[in-house]
């Protein structure tokens, strides 16, 4: 009489080792991305609150003005010449940029500024304030005015990437990628431990739905 042959056992060891491998990878990527995000995420969370309540946070702008004279040698490099093309934008001579940096502690950089027959106008926007500089092409007088709106305004502009330069924008891109990795690996770890934590998916679903509910009902 034929007897039933028992089915071969499933290779549980392989599936367990694969799960253990990916769980370990999720943990590694999660803590590495959290380390990269930590300081910037706190900064962005705080400035998210300050931006939401910008109208309630009072700031008194502080305005300072400096006036200096160019030495004759540098003045000759920028003096208006007959037949020169007007209303154009071009960079300042390197020697003049270095002199301004030393005398006024202002890095004007190599970007193009507005040249007219009368003066050179430099718009110098900055986080948390503003600034401008005018260089008289006849007398060599330089007027530099700087406006600051306080530390909170500075942090808010960092949050928005306003007038922060290419290096900060690149950092924000790296930070954003790290945040995505942090969130996705966190979701993966929730999936790994969901069987032992029955409230996992209801909480995840609530976190997903609440923003859409608020937008649909309260944001118009």
PyMOL commands that set and color helices and strands:
alter all, ss='L'
color gray80, all
select helices_A, chain A and resi 12-52+54-56+72-78+94-104+151-160+166-196+200-218
alter helices_A, ss='H'
color red, helices_A
select strands_A, chain A and resi 62-69+88-90+113-115+119-123+129-136+141-148
alter strands_A, ss='S'
color yellow, strands_A
deselect
rebuild
show_as cartoon
